Amino acid sequence: MLLIGPAGAGKTSVAKYWAEHRRVPTAHISLDDVREWVRSGFADPQSGWNDHSEAQYRLARRTCGFAARNFLANGISCILDDAVFPDRPVVGLGGWKRHVGPGLLPVVLLPGLEVVLERNAERSGNRRLSDEEVARIHGRMAGWYGSGLPIIDNSQMDVPATARVLDDVLARAIASPPQW
């Protein structure tokens, strides 16, 4: 499963909780965590998006995809999280599908703007973005509406409730695989 959403949507919190509470072995692979493996020379997009930050995101996505394929080959399911934009299909879903495989199930977490702004304000370090950047990302994420992907508005849900909705989405996808 690939959990998609803007900064502050709860992707990492929900993915970690969901992976910890499943009955089957499940790994949580966080793109941000893998990206932050780079210490010296870390290209922080907050300082400006550039070729170095783009390259580090590509490398992190490939690394996450490799890890997911390895876990899956050894009987461990996976949940990944990333802020995939609908207007960048080759880098976004297409890239993830190439890296992980055709069984990837993308799910969008898209709470309201006020909620993501509030959650983002509680962050620290390079994971906290400006309000303007969060609003811009949130606006781009609205492009997922009409995509056919499952979209969860978790504005009024806590992490366990959102994880239960993920379970329902997964059960429906197993019963009737989505075409995306």
N, C-alpha and C positions, 0 to 999 in steps of 0.2 A: 504494500500500500504506500502511496505517495501522498502525504498531507501537504496541501498547498494553501497559502494564504499570506496576507500582508504581515508586516512586523506588528506584534501585539495581538495576533489572532489566537494565539495559544497553541500553535503547532507543536513546539518542542515539549511543552508541558503535557499536552494531550497525548502525544506520541509516546513519551516516556511512561506515562501512567498506563496507557493502553497496553504497551509491551509488557509491563510488569504484572498486569492482572489477567493475561490470557491463560487459557488452559493448555495451550500448545506453546512450545518454546518459541520465543519471539525476540528478535533483536531490534533495538531502536538505533538508527543511524542518522545522526544530525549533520546536515551539510555544514552548518556554522561551526560545529565542533571540529570537524575534519579540516575545514578551511583555516581554523585557528591553530592548526599544527605548525603552520609557518610562523616562526618567531622573528628571526632576523629577515628583514625584507618584506614583512607582512604588508600587503597593499590594502589599506582600509578604504572602502568606497566612501566613507564619510569625509575623507580628505579629498574626494573627487574621483569619479569613476574614470578609469584609464585602462590602457592595455594590460598593465600588471595586475590590476584587480580582476579584470575579465579573465585573464589567463589563470589566475589562482582559483576563481570560481569554476572554470572548466576542469581544471585538475581535480578539485574537490569532488565535482560531480562524477567524474570517471572513477575516482577512488571509492566513492560511496557505491557506485554501480558495481564495481568489482567486489566489494565487500558483501553487498546484497546477494549477488550471484553465488558467491562462495557459501554464505549462510544457507541460502535456499538449496544448494546442491548437497548440503549436509543436514537437511531436514529441519532447518530453523527458519520460520517465517520472519519477515522484516517489515518495519515501517520506517520510511524515510520522511524527512521534512525539508521543504525548500519553498522559497517565495518565487514560484514559477509564474511568469507573465503570459497571459493569453495572446498577446500581440508579438511574441517571440517564439513561434512554434518549433523552429529547428533547434534552438538552444533549450527550450523548455521541455514540453512533453515529448517531442520527438527525440531529444537528447536522452531523456530519462528512459524512454522505451528502448533505445539502442543500448544504453548502459546496463539496464536491468533485464529486459526481455519483454515479450508480449503479454505476460500475465500480470503486468503492473496495473494496479487499480488506483487511479488518481481521485482524490477527494478534496474538495475545497472547503476550508474554514473561512467564513466571511462574516464576522460580526460587524455591527454598525461602526461608523467612523468614530463616534464619541468613545466607544468601548476600546477600540485599538489605541486611540490617543491616550486614554487613561492608563491602559496596560503598559504602553510604551514609556510613559512618564515614570513608571516604577522600575524601569531597567537602568542599568549602569554600564559604564565602559563603552566599548565599540558596538554593543548591541542596542544602545539607545540612539534613536534617530531624532532629527528635528521634527517638530509638528508638521512643517511644510512637506518634508520628505514622506512622512507617514501618510499624510493626506493624498499626496501624489500617487504613492504605491497603492493605497486603498482604491483610488479612482481607477487605476489601471486594472486592478483585480476584478472590478465590476464587469469587465469584459468576459468573465467566466459564465455570467448569466446567459442562458441560451446555448451554451456549449454542449449540453447533454451530460456533463459531469455532475455527480452528486455534490450539492452545495449545502453546507450546514451553517446556519446562522446561530452561532453559539453565544450571542449577546447576553441571553438570560440563563445560560447554563454554566454550571461549574465543570471542572475537569472530569469527574466521574460520570456526570450526565452526558457530556459530549462523547466520552469513550463508549457509553452504551449506544449512542446513536451510530457511532462508527461500527459497532458490532452488527447493528441492523443493516447498515449499508453493505457491509461485507457479506452478510447472509444473503441479501438480495442479489449481489453481484455473483455469488457462487451459484445461486439458483438460475440466474439469467445474466450471463456475462455481458457487460456493456460493450458497445461498439464506439470507439473513440479514435 
